[in-house]
Amino acid sequence: MFYKRFTFRLIFRLLVINLLGYLLFYLIKNTQLWFTIIGVGLIFFGTIISLYYYINEIRSDIKRFILAVKTRDHTLNFKNKTTKGSFPELYESFGDILLVHKQIRLEQEAMFQLIKTILEQVPVGVIVVNTRVTDNENQEIAFFNQAASNLLGVPAYKYWHRLKQHLPAFANEVDQIPNGGKRFLELKIHEKFIQLSTEVIPLNLYGKNYTIISFQNIKDEIEQKETEAWNRLIGVISHEILNSITPISSLSDTINSMVTDKENLDLDEMEDLKTALQTIKRRSAGLLDFVKDYRLIAELPTPNLESHTIGEILKHIKVLMQPFAKVKNVTLGVEQTSSKITVQLDLKLIEQVLINLITNSIYAVEEKETPHITVSYRLENTKLYIDVTDNGNGIDVADLEKIFVPFYTTRKNGSGIGLTISRNIMKMHRGSIEVVSIPYEQTTFSLVFNYV
């Protein structure tokens, strides 16, 4: 091994230096051979200098090697020293390390180019900003793909403040969620409005802070979903109106035929006429109620947001719904009523949502031997969930997509607007309603709030 050769040569040189030093000392002390003394002295100092350069050579090469690794300089090589000198194995190892380091670097660059190519091909806009805490004006954009340029109608800017000057609405929305999250925003690009679903993800890599901004135009998807929703709504409305109009029209024809060309009606005809008119009145009243329900969905009040604790909300619901549940012989458990977690909401509207959900659950567990409903809350990441769980018959998979459609109901005498109103109320709170159902075991409706 190289260190054995180095040790041998180092010991040999030190031994020669010691012998020369002893000889020089002896000659100076005991003889007058000045030419010999000068010659031995020069040899003595020459061996010392040779030892210095011998040791300094490897130190210098190690220093060059370390600098090459730090600066990622792959041009350095020690091929001329791998076949001669005291350290061929060492220099060969240096070369291998530099080669592996170069291969790793090339693999990283190849992977970066692969990821970059993929991101350039996807239809989602991606912008990566190198965040500098001390210099917000000159935050550098590390990546700006073609889809982002096309969606925003701007060139691939190098600095964030340039994009902010061109599209202040977009940049301001992104700046409002520095800790990450999703936003929906509408922009006017080249006289056309686009709807962008935007997500911001902060990231720290090797001590550097990055902000990944991804967005896509969901206008077509929204329009498609709106069309589907309108088709379902029109279908339900048409069904309800036809159910009311058909008997009214039929009875109107009957009444018309009864009174046409007649000046007087007998007692039986009067009774038939009275029954027909009562039926028309009843169906007209039903149609009027249907229209009122529709207006109730369309004209929800704007939420008056105030700070309320979860414990306060759950206490109110327990007081409101416990008597009704007791009458129906349903066990209603409201947990965590002492929670001090605070959220911004309209208490009256959220209470209405919880009343709707608990009422639905009470009817869902009517046929159970031990019916019970649980109301609780949980925190997950940046979301706050208020859960209403029951052990009723559950919801079929086919009905999960329909339960929020206006006037769709699986319950007798149900209006079909409770869940629709509840979802609209949650949307106005920038939240949502989620449902998970295992048929004949358990169903959970969750009110989802953003909690930061």
Order of alpha helices (4+ residues) and beta strands (2+ residues): alpha-alpha-alpha-beta-beta-alpha-alpha-alpha-beta-beta-beta-alpha-alpha-beta-alpha-beta-beta-alpha-beta-beta-alpha-alpha-beta-beta
